[in-house]
């Protein structure tokens, strides 16, 4: 049985550690290890956080993009 708990919540801003060119992404939904993120330069992606640890970052108005 899998848990529906996720350490990411909708609205979080994240980066994919192996795809820096995707830019910042905002979490749209998170159910267990399935996290849907809308990345600025790659669009909407489903990320399995059992395989990839997304890096939570500050909101864009508080963080420099590049």
PDB file of N, CA, C, O and CB in Angstrom:
ATOM      1  N   UNK A   1       0.845  -1.182   0.000  1.00  0.00           N
ATOM      2  CA  UNK A   1       0.000   0.000   0.000  1.00  0.00           C
ATOM      3  C   UNK A   1       0.889   1.244   0.000  1.00  0.00           C
ATOM      4  O   UNK A   1       1.849   1.334   0.766  1.00  0.00           O
ATOM      5  CB  UNK A   1      -0.961  -0.001   1.225  1.00  0.00           C
ATOM      6  N   UNK A   2       0.556   2.205  -0.872  1.00  0.00           N
ATOM      7  CA  UNK A   2       1.346   3.429  -0.947  1.00  0.00           C
ATOM      8  C   UNK A   2       0.641   4.553  -0.215  1.00  0.00           C
ATOM      9  O   UNK A   2      -0.584   4.571  -0.097  1.00  0.00           O
ATOM     10  CB  UNK A   2       1.604   3.823  -2.406  1.00  0.00           C
ATOM     11  N   UNK A   3       1.425   5.473   0.264  1.00  0.00           N
ATOM     12  CA  UNK A   3       0.893   6.619   0.986  1.00  0.00           C
ATOM     13  C   UNK A   3       0.546   7.737   0.011  1.00  0.00           C
ATOM     14  O   UNK A   3       1.213   7.901  -1.010  1.00  0.00           O
ATOM     15  CB  UNK A   3       1.901   7.115   2.039  1.00  0.00           C
ATOM     16  N   UNK A   4      -0.501   8.510   0.324  1.00  0.00           N
ATOM     17  CA  UNK A   4      -0.850   9.642  -0.538  1.00  0.00           C
ATOM     18  C   UNK A   4      -0.160  10.919  -0.059  1.00  0.00           C
ATOM     19  O   UNK A   4      -0.370  11.988  -0.632  1.00  0.00           O
ATOM     20  CB  UNK A   4      -2.377   9.844  -0.571  1.00  0.00           C
ATOM     21  N   UNK A   5       0.664  10.813   0.988  1.00  0.00           N
ATOM     22  CA  UNK A   5       1.376  11.966   1.515  1.00  0.00           C
ATOM     23  C   UNK A   5       2.537  12.333   0.595  1.00  0.00           C
ATOM     24  O   UNK A   5       3.238  11.456   0.091  1.00  0.00           O
ATOM     25  CB  UNK A   5       1.884  11.684   2.939  1.00  0.00           C
ATOM     26  N   UNK A   6       2.735  13.626   0.379  1.00  0.00           N
ATOM     27  CA  UNK A   6       3.862  14.118  -0.397  1.00  0.00           C
ATOM     28  C   UNK A   6       4.487  15.278   0.360  1.00  0.00           C
ATOM     29  O   UNK A   6       3.792  16.020   1.054  1.00  0.00           O
ATOM     30  CB  UNK A   6       3.422  14.551  -1.829  1.00  0.00           C
ATOM     31  N   UNK A   7       5.799  15.433   0.227  1.00  0.00           N
ATOM     32  CA  UNK A   7       6.462  16.556   0.891  1.00  0.00           C
ATOM     33  C   UNK A   7       6.348  17.833   0.050  1.00  0.00           C
ATOM     34  O   UNK A   7       6.791  18.898   0.481  1.00  0.00           O
ATOM     35  CB  UNK A   7       7.946  16.223   1.155  1.00  0.00           C
ATOM     36  N   UNK A   8       5.763  17.735  -1.132  1.00  0.00           N
ATOM     37  CA  UNK A   8       5.538  18.893  -2.000  1.00  0.00           C
ATOM     38  C   UNK A   8       4.065  19.256  -1.960  1.00  0.00           C
ATOM     39  O   UNK A   8       3.204  18.379  -1.888  1.00  0.00           O
ATOM     40  CB  UNK A   8       5.997  18.604  -3.460  1.00  0.00           C
ATOM     41  N   UNK A   9       3.777  20.545  -2.007  1.00  0.00           N
ATOM     42  CA  UNK A   9       2.392  20.989  -1.995  1.00  0.00           C
ATOM     43  C   UNK A   9       2.151  21.921  -3.183  1.00  0.00           C
ATOM     44  O   UNK A   9       3.060  22.628  -3.618  1.00  0.00           O
ATOM     45  CB  UNK A   9       2.049  21.699  -0.657  1.00  0.00           C
ATOM     46  N   UNK A  10       0.920  21.918  -3.704  1.00  0.00           N
ATOM     47  CA  UNK A  10       0.622  22.836  -4.805  1.00  0.00           C
ATOM     48  C   UNK A  10       1.008  24.268  -4.440  1.00  0.00           C
ATOM     49  O   UNK A  10       0.727  24.757  -3.346  1.00  0.00           O
ATOM     50  CB  UNK A  10      -0.869  22.768  -5.172  1.00  0.00           C
ATOM     51  N   UNK A  11       1.660  24.916  -5.397  1.00  0.00           N
ATOM     52  CA  UNK A  11       2.124  26.279  -5.170  1.00  0.00           C
ATOM     53  C   UNK A  11       3.609  26.362  -4.902  1.00  0.00           C
ATOM     54  O   UNK A  11       4.213  27.417  -5.099  1.00  0.00           O
ATOM     55  CB  UNK A  11       1.382  26.882  -4.029  1.00  0.00           C
ATOM     56  N   UNK A  12       4.228  25.244  -4.444  1.00  0.00           N
ATOM     57  CA  UNK A  12       5.680  25.226  -4.238  1.00  0.00           C
ATOM     58  C   UNK A  12       6.393  25.500  -5.553  1.00  0.00           C
ATOM     59  O   UNK A  12       5.931  25.078  -6.613  1.00  0.00           O
ATOM     60  CB  UNK A  12       6.138  23.869  -3.650  1.00  0.00           C
ATOM     61  N   UNK A  13       7.513  26.204  -5.486  1.00  0.00           N
ATOM     62  CA  UNK A  13       8.375  26.422  -6.644  1.00  0.00           C
ATOM     63  C   UNK A  13       9.556  25.485  -6.518  1.00  0.00           C
ATOM     64  O   UNK A  13      10.158  25.368  -5.451  1.00  0.00           O
ATOM     65  CB  UNK A  13       8.843  27.913  -6.749  1.00  0.00           C
ATOM     66  N   UNK A  14       9.890  24.806  -7.630  1.00  0.00           N
ATOM     67  CA  UNK A  14      10.932  23.787  -7.609  1.00  0.00           C
ATOM     68  C   UNK A  14      11.813  23.873  -8.854  1.00  0.00           C
ATOM     69  O   UNK A  14      11.477  24.522  -9.845  1.00  0.00           O
ATOM     70  CB  UNK A  14      10.309  22.395  -7.498  1.00  0.00           C
ATOM     71  N   UNK A  15      12.950  23.190  -8.760  1.00  0.00           N
ATOM     72  CA  UNK A  15      13.836  22.966  -9.911  1.00  0.00           C
ATOM     73  C   UNK A  15      14.073  21.458 -10.004  1.00  0.00           C
ATOM     74  O   UNK A  15      14.107  20.761  -8.990  1.00  0.00           O
ATOM     75  CB  UNK A  15      15.211  23.765  -9.768  1.00  0.00           C
ATOM     76  N   UNK A  16      14.236  20.971 -11.220  1.00  0.00           N
ATOM     77  CA  UNK A  16      14.600  19.571 -11.442  1.00  0.00           C
ATOM     78  C   UNK A  16      16.126  19.521 -11.491  1.00  0.00           C
ATOM     79  O   UNK A  16      16.722  20.184 -12.339  1.00  0.00           O
ATOM     80  CB  UNK A  16      13.949  18.988 -12.775  1.00  0.00           C
ATOM     81  N   UNK A  17      16.773  18.762 -10.616  1.00  0.00           N
ATOM     82  CA  UNK A  17      18.241  18.783 -10.529  1.00  0.00           C
ATOM     83  C   UNK A  17      18.953  18.275 -11.780  1.00  0.00           C
ATOM     84  O   UNK A  17      20.114  18.617 -12.004  1.00  0.00           O
ATOM     85  CB  UNK A  17      18.681  17.963  -9.360  1.00  0.00           C
ATOM     86  N   UNK A  18      18.285  17.473 -12.593  1.00  0.00           N
ATOM     87  CA  UNK A  18      18.905  16.921 -13.796  1.00  0.00           C
ATOM     88  C   UNK A  18      18.442  17.622 -15.075  1.00  0.00           C
ATOM     89  O   UNK A  18      18.816  17.218 -16.176  1.00  0.00           O
ATOM     90  CB  UNK A  18      18.606  15.440 -13.892  1.00  0.00           C
ATOM     91  N   UNK A  19      17.634  18.664 -14.931  1.00  0.00           N
ATOM     92  CA  UNK A  19      17.105  19.369 -16.102  1.00  0.00           C
ATOM     93  C   UNK A  19      17.037  20.869 -15.820  1.00  0.00           C
ATOM     94  O   UNK A  19      15.959  21.463 -15.846  1.00  0.00           O
ATOM     95  CB  UNK A  19      15.701  18.824 -16.486  1.00  0.00           C
ATOM     96  N   UNK A  20      18.185  21.473 -15.552  1.00  0.00           N
ATOM     97  CA  UNK A  20      18.234  22.911 -15.235  1.00  0.00           C
ATOM     98  C   UNK A  20      17.628  23.763 -16.343  1.00  0.00           C
ATOM     99  O   UNK A  20      17.084  24.834 -16.074  1.00  0.00           O
ATOM    100  CB  UNK A  20      19.675  23.347 -14.988  1.00  0.00           C
ATOM    101  N   UNK A  21      17.719  23.290 -17.603  1.00  0.00           N
ATOM    102  CA  UNK A  21      17.186  24.060 -18.722  1.00  0.00           C
ATOM    103  C   UNK A  21      15.657  24.147 -18.694  1.00  0.00           C
ATOM    104  O   UNK A  21      15.082  24.946 -19.432  1.00  0.00           O
ATOM    105  CB  UNK A  21      17.640  23.443 -20.032  1.00  0.00           C
ATOM    106  N   UNK A  22      14.987  23.346 -17.860  1.00  0.00           N
ATOM    107  CA  UNK A  22      13.537  23.441 -17.723  1.00  0.00           C
ATOM    108  C   UNK A  22      13.137  24.706 -16.966  1.00  0.00           C
ATOM    109  O   UNK A  22      11.989  25.142 -17.054  1.00  0.00           O
ATOM    110  CB  UNK A  22      12.988  22.203 -17.006  1.00  0.00           C
ATOM    111  N   UNK A  23      14.069  25.295 -16.226  1.00  0.00           N
ATOM    112  CA  UNK A  23      13.777  26.495 -15.448  1.00  0.00           C
ATOM    113  C   UNK A  23      12.975  26.176 -14.196  1.00  0.00           C
ATOM    114  O   UNK A  23      12.844  25.020 -13.793  1.00  0.00           O
ATOM    115  CB  UNK A  23      13.024  27.500 -16.297  1.00  0.00           C
ATOM    116  N   UNK A  24      12.446  27.224 -13.596  1.00  0.00           N
ATOM    117  CA  UNK A  24      11.609  27.045 -12.403  1.00  0.00           C
ATOM    118  C   UNK A  24      10.300  26.377 -12.775  1.00  0.00           C
ATOM    119  O   UNK A  24       9.794  26.531 -13.886  1.00  0.00           O
ATOM    120  CB  UNK A  24      11.337  28.396 -11.714  1.00  0.00           C
ATOM    121  N   UNK A  25       9.768  25.634 -11.825  1.00  0.00           N
ATOM    122  CA  UNK A  25       8.473  25.003 -12.026  1.00  0.00           C
ATOM    123  C   UNK A  25       7.619  25.188 -10.791  1.00  0.00           C
ATOM    124  O   UNK A  25       8.123  25.284  -9.672  1.00  0.00           O
ATOM    125  CB  UNK A  25       8.632  23.514 -12.355  1.00  0.00           C
ATOM    126  N   UNK A  26       6.319  25.235 -11.015  1.00  0.00           N
ATOM    127  CA  UNK A  26       5.395  25.346  -9.879  1.00  0.00           C
ATOM    128  C   UNK A  26       4.603  24.054  -9.774  1.00  0.00           C
ATOM    129  O   UNK A  26       4.031  23.573 -10.752  1.00  0.00           O
ATOM    130  CB  UNK A  26       4.438  26.575 -10.037  1.00  0.00           C
ATOM    131  N   UNK A  27       4.582  23.500  -8.556  1.00  0.00           N
ATOM    132  CA  UNK A  27       3.850  22.263  -8.297  1.00  0.00           C
ATOM    133  C   UNK A  27       2.359  22.527  -8.491  1.00  0.00           C
ATOM    134  O   UNK A  27       1.794  23.455  -7.912  1.00  0.00           O
ATOM    135  CB  UNK A  27       4.139  21.727  -6.858  1.00  0.00           C
ATOM    136  N   UNK A  28       1.735  21.684  -9.323  1.00  0.00           N
ATOM    137  CA  UNK A  28       0.305  21.778  -9.584  1.00  0.00           C
ATOM    138  C   UNK A  28      -0.481  20.809  -8.699  1.00  0.00           C
ATOM    139  O   UNK A  28      -1.553  21.140  -8.192  1.00  0.00           O
ATOM    140  CB  UNK A  28       0.016  21.500 -11.061  1.00  0.00           C
ATOM    141  N   UNK A  29       0.074  19.604  -8.526  1.00  0.00           N
ATOM    142  CA  UNK A  29      -0.557  18.608  -7.654  1.00  0.00           C
ATOM    143  C   UNK A  29       0.509  17.642  -7.172  1.00  0.00           C
ATOM    144  O   UNK A  29       1.553  17.479  -7.804  1.00  0.00           O
ATOM    145  CB  UNK A  29      -1.702  17.847  -8.393  1.00  0.00           C
ATOM    146  N   UNK A  30       0.232  17.004  -6.044  1.00  0.00           N
ATOM    147  CA  UNK A  30       1.165  16.047  -5.469  1.00  0.00           C
ATOM    148  C   UNK A  30       0.380  14.974  -4.734  1.00  0.00           C
ATOM    149  O   UNK A  30      -0.310  15.245  -3.751  1.00  0.00           O
ATOM    150  CB  UNK A  30       2.170  16.747  -4.519  1.00  0.00           C
ATOM    151  N   UNK A  31       0.503  13.740  -5.237  1.00  0.00           N
ATOM    152  CA  UNK A  31      -0.139  12.598  -4.605  1.00  0.00           C
ATOM    153  C   UNK A  31       0.920  11.514  -4.463  1.00  0.00           C
ATOM    154  O   UNK A  31       1.339  10.896  -5.442  1.00  0.00           O
ATOM    155  CB  UNK A  31      -1.381  12.092  -5.434  1.00  0.00           C
ATOM    156  N   UNK A  32       1.335  11.302  -3.234  1.00  0.00           N
ATOM    157  CA  UNK A  32       2.416  10.351  -3.008  1.00  0.00           C
ATOM    158  C   UNK A  32       3.665  10.804  -3.735  1.00  0.00           C
ATOM    159  O   UNK A  32       4.098  11.946  -3.583  1.00  0.00           O
ATOM    160  CB  UNK A  32       2.013   8.944  -3.462  1.00  0.00           C
ATOM    161  N   UNK A  33       4.253   9.905  -4.531  1.00  0.00           N
ATOM    162  CA  UNK A  33       5.479  10.218  -5.259  1.00  0.00           C
ATOM    163  C   UNK A  33       5.198  10.830  -6.626  1.00  0.00           C
ATOM    164  O   UNK A  33       6.136  11.144  -7.358  1.00  0.00           O
ATOM    165  CB  UNK A  33       6.316   8.969  -5.421  1.00  0.00           C
ATOM    166  N   UNK A  34       3.940  11.006  -6.982  1.00  0.00           N
ATOM    167  CA  UNK A  34       3.575  11.567  -8.286  1.00  0.00           C
ATOM    168  C   UNK A  34       3.303  13.059  -8.128  1.00  0.00           C
ATOM    169  O   UNK A  34       2.288  13.463  -7.561  1.00  0.00           O
ATOM    170  CB  UNK A  34       2.329  10.840  -8.884  1.00  0.00           C
ATOM    171  N   UNK A  35       4.233  13.873  -8.642  1.00  0.00           N
ATOM    172  CA  UNK A  35       4.139  15.321  -8.507  1.00  0.00           C
ATOM    173  C   UNK A  35       4.064  15.929  -9.904  1.00  0.00           C
ATOM    174  O   UNK A  35       4.962  15.736 -10.723  1.00  0.00           O
ATOM    175  CB  UNK A  35       5.354  15.897  -7.706  1.00  0.00           C
ATOM    176  N   UNK A  36       2.987  16.663 -10.168  1.00  0.00           N
ATOM    177  CA  UNK A  36       2.833  17.344 -11.447  1.00  0.00           C
ATOM    178  C   UNK A  36       3.341  18.762 -11.292  1.00  0.00           C
ATOM    179  O   UNK A  36       2.900  19.504 -10.414  1.00  0.00           O
ATOM    180  CB  UNK A  36       1.353  17.330 -11.930  1.00  0.00           C
ATOM    181  N   UNK A  37       4.287  19.133 -12.169  1.00  0.00           N
ATOM    182  CA  UNK A  37       4.938  20.435 -12.096  1.00  0.00           C
ATOM    183  C   UNK A  37       4.810  21.125 -13.451  1.00  0.00           C
ATOM    184  O   UNK A  37       5.014  20.500 -14.491  1.00  0.00           O
ATOM    185  CB  UNK A  37       6.436  20.293 -11.681  1.00  0.00           C
ATOM    186  N   UNK A  38       4.477  22.399 -13.437  1.00  0.00           N
ATOM    187  CA  UNK A  38       4.449  23.202 -14.656  1.00  0.00           C
ATOM    188  C   UNK A  38       5.746  24.007 -14.708  1.00  0.00           C
ATOM    189  O   UNK A  38       5.895  25.013 -14.013  1.00  0.00           O
ATOM    190  CB  UNK A  38       3.185  24.143 -14.701  1.00  0.00           C
ATOM    191  N   UNK A  39       6.688  23.545 -15.549  1.00  0.00           N
ATOM    192  CA  UNK A  39       7.987  24.197 -15.682  1.00  0.00           C
ATOM    193  C   UNK A  39       7.910  25.307 -16.721  1.00  0.00           C
ATOM    194  O   UNK A  39       7.222  25.171 -17.733  1.00  0.00           O
ATOM    195  CB  UNK A  39       9.074  23.175 -16.066  1.00  0.00           C
ATOM    196  N   UNK A  40       8.615  26.401 -16.472  1.00  0.00           N
ATOM    197  CA  UNK A  40       8.585  27.566 -17.362  1.00  0.00           C
ATOM    198  C   UNK A  40       9.018  27.248 -18.785  1.00  0.00           C
ATOM    199  O   UNK A  40       8.432  27.762 -19.738  1.00  0.00           O
ATOM    200  CB  UNK A  40       9.464  28.649 -16.810  1.00  0.00           C
ATOM    201  N   UNK A  41      10.046  26.400 -18.942  1.00  0.00           N
ATOM    202  CA  UNK A  41      10.597  26.145 -20.273  1.00  0.00           C
ATOM    203  C   UNK A  41      10.339  24.726 -20.775  1.00  0.00           C
ATOM    204  O   UNK A  41      10.844  24.350 -21.833  1.00  0.00           O
ATOM    205  CB  UNK A  41      12.075  26.407 -20.263  1.00  0.00           C
ATOM    206  N   UNK A  42       9.571  23.940 -20.042  1.00  0.00           N
ATOM    207  CA  UNK A  42       9.323  22.555 -20.448  1.00  0.00           C
ATOM    208  C   UNK A  42       7.855  22.167 -20.335  1.00  0.00           C
ATOM    209  O   UNK A  42       7.479  21.051 -20.694  1.00  0.00           O
ATOM    210  CB  UNK A  42      10.160  21.615 -19.611  1.00  0.00           C
ATOM    211  N   UNK A  43       7.024  23.075 -19.839  1.00  0.00           N
ATOM    212  CA  UNK A  43       5.603  22.763 -19.702  1.00  0.00           C
ATOM    213  C   UNK A  43       5.322  21.831 -18.536  1.00  0.00           C
ATOM    214  O   UNK A  43       6.130  21.693 -17.617  1.00  0.00           O
ATOM    215  CB  UNK A  43       5.084  22.145 -20.975  1.00  0.00           C
ATOM    216  N   UNK A  44       4.166  21.201 -18.595  1.00  0.00           N
ATOM    217  CA  UNK A  44       3.706  20.355 -17.493  1.00  0.00           C
ATOM    218  C   UNK A  44       4.381  18.990 -17.573  1.00  0.00           C
ATOM    219  O   UNK A  44       4.374  18.338 -18.618  1.00  0.00           O
ATOM    220  CB  UNK A  44       2.164  20.201 -17.523  1.00  0.00           C
ATOM    221  N   UNK A  45       4.964  18.569 -16.452  1.00  0.00           N
ATOM    222  CA  UNK A  45       5.664  17.281 -16.371  1.00  0.00           C
ATOM    223  C   UNK A  45       5.235  16.545 -15.110  1.00  0.00           C
ATOM    224  O   UNK A  45       5.035  17.151 -14.057  1.00  0.00           O
ATOM    225  CB  UNK A  45       7.206  17.481 -16.384  1.00  0.00           C
ATOM    226  N   UNK A  46       5.098  15.232 -15.234  1.00  0.00           N
ATOM    227  CA  UNK A  46       4.829  14.377 -14.086  1.00  0.00           C
ATOM    228  C   UNK A  46       6.167  13.824 -13.604  1.00  0.00           C
ATOM    229  O   UNK A  46       6.876  13.160 -14.360  1.00  0.00           O
ATOM    230  CB  UNK A  46       3.822  13.220 -14.448  1.00  0.00           C
ATOM    231  N   UNK A  47       6.507  14.096 -12.354  1.00  0.00           N
ATOM    232  CA  UNK A  47       7.795  13.692 -11.792  1.00  0.00           C
ATOM    233  C   UNK A  47       7.562  12.648 -10.706  1.00  0.00           C
ATOM    234  O   UNK A  47       6.733  12.838  -9.816  1.00  0.00           O
ATOM    235  CB  UNK A  47       8.566  14.917 -11.221  1.00  0.00           C
ATOM    236  N   UNK A  48       8.299  11.550 -10.790  1.00  0.00           N
ATOM    237  CA  UNK A  48       8.259  10.521  -9.757  1.00  0.00           C
ATOM    238  C   UNK A  48       9.326  10.881  -8.732  1.00  0.00           C
ATOM    239  O   UNK A  48      10.519  10.716  -8.988  1.00  0.00           O
ATOM    240  CB  UNK A  48       8.490   9.075 -10.355  1.00  0.00           C
ATOM    241  N   UNK A  49       8.901  11.367  -7.584  1.00  0.00           N
ATOM    242  CA  UNK A  49       9.865  11.821  -6.579  1.00  0.00           C
ATOM    243  C   UNK A  49      10.520  10.664  -5.816  1.00  0.00           C
ATOM    244  O   UNK A  49      11.362  10.897  -4.949  1.00  0.00           O
ATOM    245  CB  UNK A  49       9.178  12.751  -5.598  1.00  0.00           C
ATOM    246  N   UNK A  50      10.139   9.423  -6.131  1.00  0.00           N
ATOM    247  CA  UNK A  50      10.909   8.280  -5.631  1.00  0.00           C
ATOM    248  C   UNK A  50      12.211   8.165  -6.429  1.00  0.00           C
ATOM    249  O   UNK A  50      13.183   7.574  -5.959  1.00  0.00           O
ATOM    250  CB  UNK A  50      10.077   6.955  -5.730  1.00  0.00           C
ATOM    251  N   UNK A  51      12.223   8.733  -7.637  1.00  0.00           N
ATOM    252  CA  UNK A  51      13.382   8.673  -8.522  1.00  0.00           C
ATOM    253  C   UNK A  51      14.182   9.979  -8.549  1.00  0.00           C
ATOM    254  O   UNK A  51      15.399   9.961  -8.736  1.00  0.00           O
ATOM    255  CB  UNK A  51      12.933   8.327  -9.919  1.00  0.00           C
ATOM    256  N   UNK A  52      13.491  11.117  -8.362  1.00  0.00           N
ATOM    257  CA  UNK A  52      14.115  12.441  -8.470  1.00  0.00           C
ATOM    258  C   UNK A  52      13.691  13.302  -7.285  1.00  0.00           C
ATOM    259  O   UNK A  52      12.499  13.433  -7.009  1.00  0.00           O
ATOM    260  CB  UNK A  52      13.730  13.133  -9.812  1.00  0.00           C
ATOM    261  N   UNK A  53      14.653  13.885  -6.588  1.00  0.00           N
ATOM    262  CA  UNK A  53      14.350  14.803  -5.490  1.00  0.00           C
ATOM    263  C   UNK A  53      14.337  16.223  -6.050  1.00  0.00           C
ATOM    264  O   UNK A  53      15.391  16.801  -6.313  1.00  0.00           O
ATOM    265  CB  UNK A  53      15.393  14.664  -4.320  1.00  0.00           C
ATOM    266  N   UNK A  54      13.154  16.775  -6.228  1.00  0.00           N
ATOM    267  CA  UNK A  54      13.040  18.146  -6.709  1.00  0.00           C
ATOM    268  C   UNK A  54      13.603  19.097  -5.655  1.00  0.00           C
ATOM    269  O   UNK A  54      13.489  18.847  -4.455  1.00  0.00           O
ATOM    270  CB  UNK A  54      11.562  18.498  -7.040  1.00  0.00           C
ATOM    271  N   UNK A  55      14.210  20.186  -6.117  1.00  0.00           N
ATOM    272  CA  UNK A  55      14.780  21.169  -5.206  1.00  0.00           C
ATOM    273  C   UNK A  55      13.776  22.296  -5.015  1.00  0.00           C
ATOM    274  O   UNK A  55      13.459  23.011  -5.966  1.00  0.00           O
ATOM    275  CB  UNK A  55      16.136  21.714  -5.740  1.00  0.00           C
ATOM    276  N   UNK A  56      13.277  22.461  -3.804  1.00  0.00           N
ATOM    277  CA  UNK A  56      12.342  23.546  -3.504  1.00  0.00           C
ATOM    278  C   UNK A  56      13.123  24.855  -3.449  1.00  0.00           C
ATOM    279  O   UNK A  56      14.175  24.935  -2.815  1.00  0.00           O
ATOM    280  CB  UNK A  56      11.582  23.289  -2.156  1.00  0.00           C
ATOM    281  N   UNK A  57      12.599  25.880  -4.120  1.00  0.00           N
ATOM    282  CA  UNK A  57      13.262  27.181  -4.188  1.00  0.00           C
ATOM    283  C   UNK A  57      12.283  28.274  -3.783  1.00  0.00           C
ATOM    284  O   UNK A  57      11.087  28.022  -3.636  1.00  0.00           O
ATOM    285  CB  UNK A  57      13.819  27.447  -5.610  1.00  0.00           C
ATOM    286  N   UNK A  58      12.793  29.486  -3.605  1.00  0.00           N
ATOM    287  CA  UNK A  58      11.944  30.633  -3.292  1.00  0.00           C
ATOM    288  C   UNK A  58      11.081  30.982  -4.493  1.00  0.00           C
ATOM    289  O   UNK A  58      11.394  30.619  -5.627  1.00  0.00           O
ATOM    290  CB  UNK A  58      12.796  31.849  -2.869  1.00  0.00           C
ATOM    291  N   UNK A  59      10.007  31.680  -4.232  1.00  0.00           N
ATOM    292  CA  UNK A  59       9.119  32.136  -5.308  1.00  0.00           C
ATOM    293  C   UNK A  59       9.901  33.013  -6.284  1.00  0.00           C
ATOM    294  O   UNK A  59      10.844  33.687  -5.869  1.00  0.00           O
ATOM    295  CB  UNK A  59       7.902  32.917  -4.730  1.00  0.00           C
ATOM    296  N   UNK A  60       9.539  33.024  -7.567  1.00  0.00           N
ATOM    297  CA  UNK A  60      10.309  33.749  -8.581  1.00  0.00           C
ATOM    298  C   UNK A  60      10.564  35.205  -8.267  1.00  0.00           C
ATOM    299  O   UNK A  60      11.646  35.707  -8.574  1.00  0.00           O
ATOM    300  CB  UNK A  60       9.614  33.666  -9.872  1.00  0.00           C
ATOM    301  N   UNK A  61       9.618  35.907  -7.669  1.00  0.00           N
ATOM    302  CA  UNK A  61       9.844  37.320  -7.362  1.00  0.00           C
ATOM    303  C   UNK A  61      10.889  37.519  -6.264  1.00  0.00           C
ATOM    304  O   UNK A  61      11.389  38.626  -6.066  1.00  0.00           O
ATOM    305  CB  UNK A  61       8.539  37.974  -6.946  1.00  0.00           C
ATOM    306  N   UNK A  62      11.222  36.411  -5.535  1.00  0.00           N
ATOM    307  CA  UNK A  62      12.228  36.477  -4.488  1.00  0.00           C
ATOM    308  C   UNK A  62      13.555  35.849  -4.919  1.00  0.00           C
ATOM    309  O   UNK A  62      14.573  36.037  -4.253  1.00  0.00           O
ATOM    310  CB  UNK A  62      11.716  35.790  -3.241  1.00  0.00           C
ATOM    311  N   UNK A  63      13.549  35.111  -6.021  1.00  0.00           N
ATOM    312  CA  UNK A  63      14.762  34.408  -6.461  1.00  0.00           C
ATOM    313  C   UNK A  63      15.138  34.877  -7.861  1.00  0.00           C
ATOM    314  O   UNK A  63      14.274  35.208  -8.673  1.00  0.00           O
ATOM    315  CB  UNK A  63      14.553  32.861  -6.440  1.00  0.00           C
ATOM    316  N   UNK A  64      16.419  34.901  -8.124  1.00  0.00           N
ATOM    317  CA  UNK A  64      16.851  35.237  -9.484  1.00  0.00           C
ATOM    318  C   UNK A  64      16.688  34.014 -10.368  1.00  0.00           C
ATOM    319  O   UNK A  64      17.009  32.900  -9.953  1.00  0.00           O
ATOM    320  CB  UNK A  64      18.327  35.736  -9.502  1.00  0.00           C
ATOM    321  N   UNK A  65      16.197  34.210 -11.572  1.00  0.00           N
ATOM    322  CA  UNK A  65      15.944  33.104 -12.492  1.00  0.00           C
ATOM    323  C   UNK A  65      17.236  32.517 -13.029  1.00  0.00           C
ATOM    324  O   UNK A  65      17.374  31.295 -13.083  1.00  0.00           O
ATOM    325  CB  UNK A  65      15.071  33.566 -13.643  1.00  0.00           C
ATOM    326  N   UNK A  66      18.174  33.340 -13.422  1.00  0.00           N
ATOM    327  CA  UNK A  66      19.412  32.805 -13.998  1.00  0.00           C
ATOM    328  C   UNK A  66      20.609  33.521 -13.471  1.00  0.00           C
ATOM    329  O   UNK A  66      21.736  33.200 -13.849  1.00  0.00           O
ATOM    330  CB  UNK A  66      19.391  32.896 -15.500  1.00  0.00           C
TER     331      UNK A  66
END
